[in-house]
Amino acid sequence: MGHGRGWALIATALVMMTTRAASANEESPQSPKRALPDYDGRGPDPSNTDGAGTWTARVLLSPLYLTSEWIIRRPLGGLMTAAERADLPNKLYDFFTFGPNHDMGFYPVGFAAFGFLPSVGVYAFWNNAFVEKNDVRLHVETWPGDWFYASMSDRYTMGEGTWLRVRASALTRPDMTFYGIGPSTLESARSRYTERRFDANATLDDHFWRSSELQGVVGVRKVETSHGHFGSDPSVEVAAANGAYPLPWGFDRDYLAPYVSLNLALDTRKPRGSRTGVRVEAYGEEGVDLQHDATSSWVRYGATLAAHVDTTGTGRVLSLKGGVLFADPMSSDSQVPFTELVTLGGEKWMRGYFPGRLVDRSAAIVELSYAWPVAASFEATIHADVGNVFGPHLDGFKPELLRFSGSLGLASKLANPPFEFVVGFGTETFQHGGQVDSIRLTVGVPLSF
């Protein structure tokens, strides 16, 4: 069995197991005969809803249809059908979960990213721990050597749409990437550093009108950076000594930072049904370096505006989103550690780049994306982003300094923990010809979960 087919089988089993855990009291050891499930996850035939907008979207996105139909949906649907007929989800579900209501259990997890060390570990859960509506989660991953990650959370549901979560996480890895600061950094300047990060926080989350959300976080984090390594890439201090870029402020300078953040999202979309609507988000976070100087503090803030159109009313969503991000010191004589600056790349913005590929005091991005179901509980996405980082308050912004990032992803919608596959690319600035200079490939359970 090839690695790709093995990952697909693991993901299929994981999603079907956790989907079953969310359903009511399915405890029989053998699945009864029943109607064939909708393995495609595509819902009813939307042909009767066709209109000019639908056909326009189909013509523009026909390459996506061919990709999802013949490379993703049909092979994945075949694997899920075979697993169901062999009663594999029931057998694995009963093996990995415990208790009369299957409230406790664990799953093996892992994550692999091109250009980084892989990791393997375990994800464990305990629903209704000690009292009802109190859920405990544990996520641990590692790789031989000095790569380690662990997080533990306890979330209590206080009411409809409101919950309180206490979470602690610790990370040590020697292969973090740094390319310099500014919009014109080069792929050839890639270097590595070790980051040790501990974060403990409490989050109060309230979901109100439709899909709107208000979230407040209070926490503290301890961050240490030092010499790093991966393959033949130099460490940050070596690259700086060789003239690749100035040594970033905060490197090899530990800090302890209490922080508080507030996030507000107003979303016109209903929690269920059509996903057409508008979402406006704003966030702000303030941190203080207590380890060195209590007057040394910074603030990170930003806003996004997104419009979503469910082209058929069945989860085929075309979205246009724009955002601006900022990081500023709170006084003229202080600086922001490079690990607290605005970054692009990774899981949220411009996914075709490695995490931390672009770093500076501000950023502006526009993103066009499309999401569509390809199998039960699986969704494919494509993202096309244009943007870059710039100086304070977008100082130095020029259209020719923008970059393009494109990515194709596959993610489970119901699994806990989630599984995702992403392949993408990023370019140099348009001023330098916009040639592709970065390839990103990831598969597994993201550590941000």
C-alpha positions in Angstrom: 0.0 0.0 0.0 1.4 3.4 -1.0 1.8 6.2 1.5 -0.9 8.3 -0.1 -3.5 5.4 0.0 -2.5 4.7 3.6 -3.1 8.3 4.7 -6.5 8.2 2.9 -7.6 5.0 4.6 -6.6 6.4 8.0 -8.4 9.7 7.4 -11.5 7.8 6.1 -11.6 5.6 9.2 -11.0 8.6 11.5 -13.8 10.7 10.0 -16.3 7.9 9.9 -15.5 7.0 13.5 -15.9 10.5 14.9 -19.0 11.2 12.8 -20.6 8.2 14.4 -19.5 9.4 17.8 -21.5 12.6 17.2 -24.7 10.6 16.4 -27.1 9.3 19.0 -26.4 6.0 20.7 -25.2 3.8 17.8 -23.8 1.0 19.9 -24.5 -2.2 17.9 -21.3 -4.1 17.1 -22.4 -4.8 13.5 -24.0 -2.2 11.3 -27.6 -3.2 10.3 -28.7 -3.3 6.7 -29.8 0.1 5.6 -30.1 2.4 2.6 -26.8 3.3 0.9 -25.4 6.5 2.5 -24.5 9.6 0.6 -20.8 8.8 0.3 -20.3 11.6 -2.1 -21.5 14.2 0.4 -22.9 16.2 -2.5 -26.6 16.2 -1.5 -29.4 16.1 -4.1 -28.9 16.9 -7.7 -28.8 20.7 -7.9 -29.6 20.7 -11.6 -33.0 22.1 -11.0 -31.5 25.2 -9.4 -29.3 26.0 -12.4 -29.2 29.7 -13.4 -26.9 32.1 -15.1 -24.8 32.5 -12.0 -24.5 28.8 -11.5 -23.4 28.1 -15.1 -20.9 31.0 -15.0 -19.4 29.5 -11.8 -19.3 26.0 -13.4 -17.5 27.3 -16.5 -14.9 29.3 -14.5 -14.3 26.5 -12.1 -14.4 23.5 -14.5 -10.7 22.6 -13.7 -11.7 22.2 -10.1 -14.6 19.9 -11.0 -12.2 17.6 -13.0 -9.8 17.6 -10.1 -12.4 16.9 -7.4 -14.3 14.4 -9.5 -11.5 12.1 -10.8 -8.6 12.7 -8.4 -10.4 13.2 -5.1 -14.1 12.3 -5.0 -14.3 9.0 -6.8 -11.2 7.4 -5.2 -12.2 8.7 -1.8 -15.8 7.5 -2.2 -14.5 4.1 -3.3 -12.4 3.8 -0.2 -15.2 4.9 2.1 -17.6 2.4 0.4 -15.1 -0.5 0.9 -14.5 0.5 4.5 -18.3 0.6 5.2 -18.9 -2.8 3.7 -16.1 -4.3 5.8 -17.7 -2.7 8.9 -14.3 -1.0 9.5 -15.7 2.2 11.1 -17.6 0.2 13.8 -14.6 -2.0 14.6 -12.2 0.9 14.9 -14.7 3.0 16.8 -15.2 0.3 19.4 -11.5 -0.3 19.7 -10.5 3.4 20.2 -13.5 4.5 22.4 -14.6 3.5 25.9 -17.4 3.8 28.3 -21.1 3.1 28.1 -21.7 6.2 25.9 -18.3 6.1 24.2 -17.4 9.4 26.0 -13.7 8.5 26.3 -11.2 7.5 23.6 -8.0 8.2 21.7 -6.8 8.3 18.1 -3.3 8.1 16.7 -2.4 11.3 14.8 0.5 12.7 12.9 1.6 15.6 10.7 4.0 15.8 7.8 5.0 19.0 6.0 7.5 19.3 3.2 10.6 21.1 4.5 9.9 20.4 8.2 10.4 17.5 10.6 7.3 15.2 10.8 5.6 14.2 14.0 3.5 11.4 15.3 1.4 11.2 18.5 -2.0 10.7 20.1 -5.2 12.7 20.5 -7.4 11.8 23.5 -10.8 13.0 24.5 -13.2 12.7 27.5 -16.7 14.1 26.9 -18.8 15.0 30.0 -15.7 14.7 32.2 -16.6 14.9 35.9 -19.8 16.9 35.0 -22.1 17.1 32.0 -21.1 19.5 29.2 -17.5 19.5 30.3 -15.1 18.2 27.7 -11.3 17.5 28.1 -8.9 17.2 25.2 -5.2 16.1 25.1 -3.0 16.3 22.0 0.6 15.2 22.1 3.0 14.8 19.2 6.8 14.4 18.9 9.7 13.2 16.8 12.9 11.7 18.0 15.3 14.4 19.1 14.2 17.9 20.2 10.8 18.1 18.6 7.8 18.1 21.0 4.3 19.5 21.2 1.6 19.0 23.8 -1.7 20.7 24.5 -4.5 20.1 27.0 -7.8 21.9 27.2 -10.9 21.8 29.4 -14.1 23.3 27.8 -17.3 23.8 29.7 -20.5 24.6 27.7 -22.3 27.3 29.8 -25.4 27.6 27.5 -26.6 27.6 24.0 -23.6 28.9 21.9 -21.5 30.0 25.0 -18.5 28.1 26.4 -15.5 28.7 28.6 -12.2 27.0 27.8 -8.9 26.7 29.8 -6.0 25.6 27.7 -2.2 25.1 28.1 0.2 24.2 25.3 4.0 23.7 25.0 6.1 23.5 21.9 9.8 22.9 21.2 11.0 22.6 17.6 14.4 23.4 16.0 13.2 23.8 12.3 11.2 27.1 12.4 11.8 29.2 9.3 13.0 32.8 8.9 13.7 34.6 5.7 14.2 38.2 6.9 11.8 41.0 7.4 10.0 43.0 4.7 8.1 42.5 1.4 11.1 41.6 -0.8 12.7 38.7 1.2 14.1 35.9 -0.9 13.6 32.1 -0.7 17.3 31.7 -0.9 17.6 33.4 2.5 15.8 30.7 4.3 17.2 29.9 7.7 16.2 28.1 10.8 15.7 28.8 14.5 14.6 26.9 17.6 11.4 28.1 19.3 10.4 27.0 22.8 6.9 28.3 23.5 4.6 27.8 26.5 1.1 29.3 26.4 -1.7 29.2 29.0 -5.0 31.0 28.5 -8.7 31.2 29.3 -11.2 31.8 26.5 -14.8 32.9 26.8 -16.7 32.4 23.5 -20.2 33.6 22.8 -22.1 32.9 19.6 -25.0 35.2 19.1 -27.0 36.5 16.1 -26.8 34.0 13.3 -23.1 33.0 12.9 -21.8 36.1 14.8 -19.2 35.6 17.6 -17.6 37.4 20.4 -14.4 35.9 21.9 -12.3 37.2 24.8 -8.9 35.6 25.8 -6.7 36.2 28.8 -3.3 34.4 28.9 0.4 34.4 29.3 3.1 33.0 27.1 6.8 32.3 27.5 8.9 32.4 24.3 12.6 31.4 23.8 14.5 31.5 20.5 17.9 30.1 19.7 20.1 28.3 17.2 18.1 26.1 14.8 18.7 23.5 12.2 17.1 21.5 9.4 19.0 19.9 6.5 21.6 22.2 5.0 19.8 25.4 6.0 21.9 27.8 8.2 20.7 29.0 11.6 19.4 32.6 11.8 22.5 34.0 13.5 24.7 32.4 10.9 22.6 33.8 8.0 22.7 37.2 9.6 26.4 37.1 10.0 26.8 36.2 6.3 24.8 39.3 5.3 21.5 37.6 4.3 19.6 40.1 6.5 20.0 42.0 9.8 19.6 39.9 12.9 15.9 40.2 13.9 15.1 42.0 17.2 14.2 39.5 19.9 16.3 36.6 18.6 18.0 34.8 21.5 16.1 37.2 23.8 13.5 35.3 25.9 10.4 37.1 27.1 7.4 36.4 29.3 4.3 38.1 28.1 0.9 38.3 29.7 -1.7 39.2 27.0 -5.3 39.9 26.5 -7.3 39.8 23.2 -10.7 40.5 21.9 -12.2 39.2 18.7 -15.6 40.2 17.2 -17.2 38.8 14.1 -20.6 39.9 12.7 -21.9 37.2 10.3 -25.2 37.3 8.4 -25.1 33.6 7.6 -27.4 31.2 9.4 -25.8 28.3 11.2 -27.6 25.9 8.9 -28.7 26.0 5.3 -27.3 28.2 2.6 -23.9 29.6 3.3 -24.5 32.9 1.4 -23.8 36.0 3.5 -21.3 38.6 4.7 -18.8 38.4 7.6 -16.9 41.3 9.2 -14.2 40.6 11.7 -12.1 42.7 13.9 -9.5 41.7 16.5 -7.0 43.2 18.9 -4.3 41.8 21.2 -2.0 43.5 23.7 1.2 41.9 25.1 3.7 43.1 27.7 7.3 41.8 28.2 7.4 41.5 32.0 10.7 39.6 31.9 12.7 42.6 30.7 10.7 45.8 31.0 7.0 46.2 32.0 6.9 49.4 29.8 7.9 47.3 26.8 4.5 46.3 25.2 3.0 45.8 21.8 -0.4 45.5 20.2 -1.5 43.4 17.3 -4.8 44.2 15.5 -6.6 43.8 12.2 -9.8 43.5 10.3 -11.3 41.4 7.5 -14.3 41.6 5.3 -15.7 38.6 3.5 -18.6 37.9 1.1 -19.7 34.3 0.5 -22.1 33.0 -2.2 -23.5 29.5 -1.9 -23.8 29.0 -5.7 -26.3 26.1 -5.5 -27.4 26.1 -1.8 -25.7 22.8 -1.2 -22.3 23.9 0.2 -20.5 25.0 -3.0 -19.3 28.3 -1.7 -17.5 31.0 -3.6 -15.8 33.6 -1.3 -14.0 36.9 -1.7 -12.1 38.2 1.4 -9.8 41.1 2.2 -7.8 41.8 5.3 -5.3 44.2 6.9 -3.1 43.2 9.8 -0.9 45.3 12.0 1.7 45.0 14.9 2.9 48.1 16.7 5.0 48.9 19.8 3.1 50.8 22.4 5.9 53.4 22.9 8.4 55.0 20.6 11.4 53.6 22.4 10.3 49.9 22.4 10.3 47.3 19.7 8.1 44.3 18.8 9.9 40.8 19.0 10.1 39.2 15.6 8.0 36.3 16.8 5.1 38.8 17.5 5.2 40.6 14.1 2.6 40.1 11.4 3.2 36.9 9.5 1.8 35.4 6.3 2.0 31.8 5.2 0.7 28.6 6.8 -2.9 27.8 7.7 -4.8 31.1 7.4 -3.4 33.6 4.9 -1.5 32.8 1.7 -1.4 29.1 2.3 1.0 28.4 -0.5 3.9 29.6 1.7 5.6 28.0 4.7 4.4 29.4 8.0 6.4 32.6 8.7 7.5 33.0 5.2 6.6 36.7 5.2 7.2 38.9 8.3 6.9 42.6 9.0 4.8 45.2 10.8 1.7 45.1 8.6 0.1 43.2 5.8 -2.7 43.6 3.2 -4.3 40.6 1.5 -7.1 39.8 -0.9 -8.3 36.2 -1.3 -10.6 34.4 -3.7 -11.6 30.9 -2.6 -14.0 28.1 -3.5 -15.1 25.2 -1.3 -17.1 22.2 -2.4 -18.1 18.8 -1.0 -16.2 15.9 -2.5 -17.3 13.0 -0.2 -19.2 12.5 3.0 -17.7 14.8 5.7 -14.9 15.9 3.3 -14.6 19.3 1.7 -12.2 20.5 -1.0 -11.0 24.1 -1.1 -9.0 26.2 -3.5 -7.4 29.6 -2.4 -5.9 32.3 -4.6 -4.3 35.1 -2.6 -2.6 38.4 -3.6 -0.9 40.3 -0.8 2.3 40.9 1.1 3.8 42.3 4.3 4.9 45.9 4.6 6.3 48.4 7.1 4.4 50.2 9.9 0.8 50.9 8.8 1.4 49.6 5.3 4.3 51.9 4.8 6.0 51.1 1.5 2.9 49.6 -0.1 3.3 49.3 -3.8 1.2 47.0 -6.2 4.4 45.7 -7.8 5.5 44.4 -4.4 2.5 42.1 -4.0 2.9 38.3 -4.3 0.5 35.5 -5.4 -0.2 32.4 -3.4 -2.3 29.4 -4.6 -3.4 26.3 -2.8 -5.6 23.2 -3.1 -6.8 21.5 0.1 -8.9 18.6 1.3 -10.2 18.7 4.9 -12.6 16.7 7.1 -15.6 18.8 8.2 -16.8 16.7 11.1 -13.8 14.9 12.5 -12.4 15.7 15.9 -9.5 16.1 15.5 -9.6 17.4 12.0 -7.6 16.0 9.1 -6.3 18.0 6.2 -4.2 17.9 3.1 -2.8 21.0 1.5 -0.6 21.5 -1.6 0.2 25.0 -2.7 2.8 27.4 -4.1 3.9 31.0 -3.6 5.7 33.4 -5.9 8.3 36.2 -5.8 7.0 39.7 -5.9 5.5 40.9 -9.2 8.4 43.3 -9.4 10.8 40.4 -9.6 8.7 38.6 -12.2 6.3 36.7 -10.0 8.0 33.4 -10.6 7.1 30.4 -8.3 9.8 30.0 -5.7 8.0 28.2 -2.8 6.1 24.9 -2.7 4.2 23.8 0.4 2.8 20.3 1.0 1.2 19.1 4.3 -0.9 16.2 5.4 -2.2 15.2 8.8 -3.7 16.8 12.0 -2.6 20.5 12.2 -0.9 21.4 15.5 -3.0 24.6 15.7 -6.0 22.4 16.5 
